[in-house]
Amino acid sequence: MLPLVAIVGRPNVGKSTLFNKILQRRVAIVEDTPGVTRDRLYGKADWGGFNFTLVDTGGFVWEGDNLDDAVTRQASEAVVEADCILFLVDGRAGLTADDHELAELLRRQNKPVVLAVNKVDSFSNSLETTVDFYSLGLGEPVPISAANGLNVGDLLDQVIFHLKRLPEPEPDESVPVAIIGRPNVGKSSLLNQLAGEERVVVSPLAGTTRDAIDTRITWEEHVFTLIDTAGIRRKSKLSSGVEYYSTLRSIRAVQRCQVALLVLDGQEGVTEQDKRVAGVAHEAGKAVIVLINKWDIVEKDSNTMSQMKKQIYEELQFMDYSVIEFVSALTGQRLQKLFPLMLEVLQEYNRRIPTGLLNDLLTDALTANPPSAKGKRVKIFYCTQASVAPPRFVLFVNEPELVHFSWLRYLENRIREAFGFKGSPLQFVLRKR
C-alpha cells in the first residue's frame, strides 16, 4: 500500500496549487477564494522513483458556518490517516493564530510534519519571510512558491526522507481481496456468506460499514484476506466527516488488494456511481471480478444473463477485461465458484510472458496491422514485460507520441488472445529508443 501524504493548512494558502504542481496536472479547482476545495482529492505522486498517495484537503477553520465545520472535520480525518503531513502556511499573510492552533493539533498526532512557507517572492532573502514560522515548533520551514514550482523539489525531498523511514509492513502471504461497491449493494452480506459467520453488521440502511474490515479465510490451504469497505459515494453525497473518512479507507483498501470484487445490484444494473467505483480499481491497476448480486430476485428468462453481461461490458468499456459472475449474497448462490475464480484471476494477474514469445507476437501484429500516424512512419523495435501485478509492457519506439492508443488497444487484444490475462488490466509504457 502506498504511503499517504496529506496537504493541510488554513484556507487560501495555496494547497490546491501545490497539489496540482506535485501531480503535474490540473486536478483540484484553483481559485483565489477561501474554501473552494470542499472535498478531499487524491492522486498518485512520484518523486525520485518513490510513489505515494497525495491528498488535498479543505482548509482548517475554527470559526465559521456549517460548511466550514464539515470541511475541517474531513481535513482532520485526512490527518489521522496520513503517514506524513505537509503543513502549508502563507508567507505573504504571515503567521496567524490559526496557524498556531493547527500546529498544536499536528504535534498531538505524533507524525512527521514538513512545514512549507508558500508565496515566497524572493529566495535570495527568504529568511525574512520564514523566520516567524520557526515559533510553530515544527522544525525548519521550507520556503516555496507553489504557483511557480520554485523549491518544490526540496520540499518533496523532505517528505520522501520521512516516508523512507516508515516501518516496513509485516510480510503477509495471504491473498488480499477488496470487496468494493457503492452503498447497499450487499458487500457485507457477501463477506458474511464467504466467512460462514456474521463477521460484519448487515443492515438494509445504506452506509452501515464505516471502516475497512479485514477477515482472514482459508479455502483448500489457500489463505485470503477479505477487506470489506464502506460504500464509495459520490462526493456530492458525502455529508459528514465519517463518510469522507470511509471513502478514503475504501480507496486505500483497493491499494492494498490484488483482486477487487466489484459488487453491483442485479436489479439496478450499472449506475454512474458504479462506474466511479470501478474506476478506482481500474486506475489502481487491480485485477477485477464483477459480481452481479441479488440475482435470486431478478426476473429472468433464458437470455437475461447474456443480455446483462453485454450491458455491463458496454457500460464498463474501460474494464472489459473483468470477469463477470452472477451471485446471491443472501442465499449463497454460485459463491462456491468464487474462491477458485479468485485464484485463477490472481494467477493471470501475475503471469509473465517470455520476451522471445512477446516479440514473435509483436512481429506478427506489426505485419498484420502496422501503426501509422498522418503519413509518418512509426517504428516499434522491441517489447518486453517489465512487471506483473499488474502486467506492464514496455515498447521501444522511434517516436512515442506517434503511437495511437487505438493501435495499443489492438496490440492488447492480440496479447490477450495469445496469453489470456483473464480479469487483469494490461498497462503499456512507450519509450524512445
N, C-alpha and C positions, 0 to 999 in steps of 0.2 A: 504494500500500500504506500502511495506517495505521501511524504510529509506535507503538512498543511501550514501555510503562512497566511496570516490574516493582516490586512492593512486596516488600521484603526486610527481614529483621530476625531477632532471636532468637525462640524460641517464646514465645507468650503475651504479645506486646507489643501486640496489637490489629490485626494485619494484615488478618484476615478481616473484622473490624468496619469498618475503614476501606474495604476493598474494597466491601463492601455499601453503605456510605454514599455512596461516589462513584457507584456504579451505580444507586443509589436503588431497589434491590430486594434481597431476601434470596437470594443465590446461594451463598455459602460457608457452611458449617456453623460456627456460633459457639458455643463452649463455653469455660468458664473452666478449661480443662485444657490444658497444653502438648502440642503435637504433634497436635492434632485435624486440621489441614489437611495431608493426606498427598499430595495431588495438586495440580498447578497448576490453577488455574481461570482462565478467560479471559472477558472481557466487553468490549463496545464502550462507551466512555465519551465524554461530550460535556461540554465546559466552555467557555462563551462562544462556542459555534458551532465550536469546534475539536474534531475527533474523534480518538480514539486508542484503541489496544487496551490494556486494563489486565490485568495478570497478578498473581494472588495466589499466593504460594509458601508452602511449609512453612518452618518456622524453621531457621536455621543452627545446627547443634550440632557442636562439635568433639570431644566425647566422648559415647559412648552406645552403644546396641545397633545392630544392622544396619539396622533401620528408620530410625533417625536418620541413619545414614550415607547411605542411599539418598535420603532427603528432602533432605539437604544437597547431594547431587550434582545433583538435579533443580533445586533452587533456584539452584545455581551456573550451570547451563545457561541458566536464565532471565536471569541477569545478563549472560551472554555475548551473548545475543540482543537484549537491551533497548537502546533508544535513549536512555532516561533511567531512572535508578534512584531510587526513593523509599525511603529508608532510615528505618525506623521504630524508635524506641527508647522505653523505658518511663520516664516521668518519675517515677513513684512508686518504682520499684525503684532508680532512679539508674543511674549509669554503671557498666558491668561490664567485666571483661577480655574477654568475648566480643564486646562492642560494639567494643572496640579492634581485635580480630582481624578483625572483619568490615569495619571502616572501612579497615584496611590492604589487605584484598582488593579493596575497591571502588576505592580510589585507583589500584591497578595496572591497572584496566580502562580508565582514561583516558576515562571517560564522565561526562556531567553527573550529579551526585548531589544530591538535595534531602533534607536531614536534617529529620525531623519528630519532635518530642518529644510522645508521646501521654500520655493520662491526666493532663493538667494540670487541677488543680481550681480554681485561681484565676488568671484572666488579668490581674487588677489588679496582681499581683506575680509574673508568670510568669518573670522573670529569675532568681529564686532557684531555680526548677526546671530551667531550661535552661542556666545558666551553666557547669556542669561539662562539658556536651557540646561546648563550643567546643574542648576539647582533642582532639577527634577529627580536627580539621583539615579539616572538610568545609563550612566556611562557617557562616553564622548559622543556628542551629536555629530551626525554626518550631514554636511551641507549639500543640498542638491537643487536642481531645477528640473522638476518633472516635465514641464512643458517643453523644454529644450533637450531633455535627456542628459543633462550635464551631471556628472559624478554618480549617475545611477549604477554604473558598473561597480564602483567602490562600495556602494550601498549593498548590492547583491553579494559581493564578496563577503561582507559581514554576515549576511543572512545564511549563506552556504556554510560559513565557518561554524555557526551554531547547529545547523541541520546535520552536518557530518559528525557532530559529537553526540547525536541522539543514540540511545542504546539500540543495538541490533535486536529485531524481534526474535522470539524463540522459534526455532525450526518446527514446522508442523507438516507432517507427511499426509495429512488428510486432504481431501478434495474440497476446496471452498466453493460453495454454491449459493448464490444470492437469489432469493425469491423476491421479485420486483413487480410493480404494477401500481396503477392508480388506486386510491382508497376503495375498499369494499368490493373487490373482485374475488376475494376468497383466499388471500395469501396465507393468513393464519390458519384457516381450516385445512389448507393443503399441508402445511407443516405438521399439524396435529395428526393427520392421516398417515403421513410418512413416518412420523416418530412413534406412532401407535399409542400416543398418550396426549393429554391436554397440556402441551408444553407452553402454549401462549393462550391468552384470553381471546375467545372468539365472540364477536358481537356483531349484530346487524348494523350498528352505527358506524358510519364512515370515520376513519381516523383513530380507531381504538389503539392500534400499535404505535407507540411513540418512539421507541428506540429500536436499533438493530439488535436482534437477539440471536445468539449462536446456539445451535443444537447439534451435538455430535451423534451420528448414526452409523452403525456398522451393518453392511449388507454383503454377505458372502466374502468376508475377510477384507472388504474394501471399506475404508472409513471416509465418511462425508461430513463436512461441517456445513450445515444449512443455516443460512443467515436470513431470518425473516425481517423485513424492513417496514417502516411506516410507508404508507402510500405516498408516492411522489405527486405533488399537486402543482397546478399552475400557479405562478407567482401571484396572480390576482386573487387567488383563493387562500393565500397564506395569511391568516388573520391573527396569528399570535406568535410570540417568540418560541413557544413549544413547537409549533408546526415548522417554523424556519429551521429549528434545530433538527427536527425529524427528517426534513428534506436533505440537510447536509449529511446526516448519518446514512441516509439511503444512498446518496451519491458515493460516499466513502465505502459503503458495503459493496457497491459494484466494483470499485477499485480493488477491493480485497479478493474478489472471487475470480475463478477461471471460467466457470459456467454460470450464466444467468438464466433463471427460469422466469420468463415474462408471462405473467398471468393476465388473460383477457376474459371478459364476461361474454360467454357464448350467446346470451340473449341480446346484447347491445352491439356486438361487433367491434370494429376498431374506431375509437374516438380520437379526437385531437390530443387529448391527454395521453392516450396510449402511445401515440406517435412520439410524444415528447419523452416518455419514459423509455421507449425503445431506443431513442436517440442517445440517451445516457449510456446504455450498454454498448451501442454501436461505436460511439465516439471513443469509448474506453477500450475498444478492441477486444471485447469478450465474446466467447462462444455463446450462442443463444438457442434455447429451446422455447418455443412459443406454446403455452398451454391454454387451450380454449376451455375454460372452466364452466361449470353449471350445464354441461352437455346433457345431463339426465333430464333437465326440464325444458330443453329446446324442442319445439315441434319440428319434426324432420321426416323426410322421405328418403328414397334411395340416392338422391342427388345432393342432399343438403350438405354432406360433409365435403364433397368435392367442390361445390359452389362456395362454401365458406373458405376453404383453402385458397381458391382462386382470388376471392375478395381480399383476404388478408395479405397475400403476396402483392396484390395491386396497391393496397393502401400502404404497405411497408416495403416499397420497392427497394429502398436502400438496404434492406435486411432480407433479401430474397434467398440468402444462403441459410437462413434459420430453418430448424426442424419444427414441424407443427404436430402437436398431439392433442386429441380431444379427451378431456377428463372430467371427472366429478369429484371435487374435494369432499363433498358431503357424503357420497356413497362409496368412494374409493375406486370408482370405475376407471379402468385402464391404468391406474397408478402403479401396478406391478411392472409395467414396462419402463417406468421412469429411471430406475437405477441402472439397468444395463444400457439404456439410451444415453444417460449422462456419461458413462464410461466410454461408450463409443464416440460421442462427440468430443470428449476430452482427449482421446487418442488422436482424433483428426486435428484437434487444436494444436497438438504437439508434434504433428507429422513433419518430417524433414525430407526434402527431395534431393537426391544426389545432384551435384552440379552438372554432370555429364548428361543425365536424363533431362534436366531442365533446359539445357541448351539445345538438345536434339529437338525438344518440343518447340523452343523459340525459333529454330531454323525453319521448321515446318509451318509455324504460324506466320512468319515473315514471307515465306514463299506463297502461301495461300492468300494473304492479305497484307501487303507491305504498307506501312504507315506513310502518309504524306501530309504536307501542310502548305497549302497555297503554292504548289509548284516546287517548293523547296524539298530537297532530298533529306529524309530522316534516316540516319544510320543507327541501328541498335547492335552493338558489338557483342554484348555478353550479358548473362543473367546469373545471379546466384541468390540462394536463400540465406539471408543474414541472420534470421532468428525464428523462433517458434513462439507460440502463445502470446500474441497472435502470429501466424505465419507472415513473415515480411520478406519481400523480394526486392533486390536492388538491380536496376537496369543501368548499364553504362551506355550512354548515347552521345552523339556528336553535339546535339543542341536540345537539352531537356525541355525547353519551353515549346518546342515544335511537336512534342508528342501529345496528341489529343487524348482527353480522358476516354473518349469512345473507343479508341484503339486499346487502351489499357483494360477497358471492360471486356473487349474481345479476347485479349490475352488471358484475363481472369477466367473467362468461360472455358477456354481451351485447357487451362491448368486444372480446373475443376472436373472437366470431362475425363482427363487422363488420370488424376490423382485423388479426386474426391474432395477432401476438406469439408465434409458434411457439418453444417452448423457453425463453421468458423469464418470470420471475416478474413479477407486477404488484403494486405497492405503493400503498396508499391512505392519505391523510392527511386527517383531518377537522378543519376549523377553524370556530370560531364566528364568524358574520358580525357 
